[in-house]
Amino acid sequence: MEKILKFIKNNKGAILLSIIFLIFGSIVFTSKNNDKKKELEKEYVSQQTTLNEKNSEISSVKNEIESTNKKIEDLKNYINENK
């Protein structure tokens, strides 16, 4: 215990610098992570927007197909009735 206290007493400057570098390192690491998080969020929003647009296009095409199928069915019924 005495050796530890003596070591701390003799190395206050080194210990203080180590703590400061640890804090600055943590801040820089967190800052980089926040930048990466923002970049990923922008990419996600962009992809979500593209996905919504594609879903809208698919829905539109699906509605056109259903409409065309109904017209075909109506034509089949008309032809069968007039044979």
C-alpha positions in Angstrom: 0.0 0.0 0.0 2.8 2.3 0.9 4.6 1.6 -2.4 1.4 2.5 -4.3 1.0 5.8 -2.5 4.6 6.6 -3.0 4.3 5.8 -6.8 1.2 8.0 -7.1 3.0 10.8 -5.2 6.1 10.7 -7.4 4.1 10.4 -10.7 1.3 12.9 -10.2 2.2 14.7 -13.5 2.2 11.5 -15.6 -1.0 10.2 -14.0 -2.7 13.6 -14.6 -1.5 13.7 -18.3 -2.7 10.1 -18.8 -6.2 11.0 -17.4 -6.3 14.1 -19.7 -5.3 12.1 -22.8 -7.9 9.5 -21.9 -10.6 12.1 -21.6 -9.6 13.8 -24.9 -9.4 10.4 -26.6 -12.9 9.6 -25.4 -14.2 12.9 -26.7 -12.6 12.4 -30.1 -13.9 8.8 -30.4 -17.4 10.0 -29.4 -17.3 12.8 -31.9 -16.3 10.5 -34.7 -19.1 8.1 -33.7 -21.6 10.9 -33.8 -20.5 12.0 -37.3 -20.7 8.4 -38.5 -24.2 8.1 -36.8 -25.4 11.2 -38.6 -24.0 9.9 -41.9 -25.8 6.6 -41.5 -29.0 8.4 -40.5 -28.9 10.5 -43.7 -28.3 7.3 -45.8 -31.1 5.5 -44.1 -33.5 8.4 -44.7 -32.4 8.6 -48.3 -33.0 4.8 -48.8 -36.3 5.0 -47.0 -37.4 7.8 -49.3 -36.4 5.7 -52.4 -38.2 2.7 -51.0 -41.4 4.7 -50.5 -41.2 6.0 -54.0 -40.7 2.4 -55.4 -43.6 1.2 -53.3 -45.7 3.9 -54.7 -44.7 2.9 -58.3 -45.4 -0.7 -57.6 -48.8 0.1 -56.1 -49.6 2.2 -59.2 -48.6 -0.7 -61.6 -50.6 -3.2 -59.5 -53.7 -1.0 -59.7 -53.3 -0.7 -63.5 -52.9 -4.5 -63.8 -56.1 -5.0 -61.7 -57.9 -2.5 -63.8 -56.8 -4.2 -67.0 -57.7 -7.6 -65.7 -61.2 -6.3 -64.8 -61.6 -5.0 -68.4 -60.5 -8.3 -69.8 -63.0 -10.1 -67.6 -65.7 -7.8 -68.7 -64.8 -8.3 -72.4 -64.8 -12.1 -71.9 -68.3 -11.9 -70.3 -69.5 -9.7 -73.1 -68.2 -12.1 -75.7 -69.7 -15.1 -74.0 -73.1 -13.3 -73.7 -73.2 -12.4 -77.4 -72.3 -15.8 -78.9 
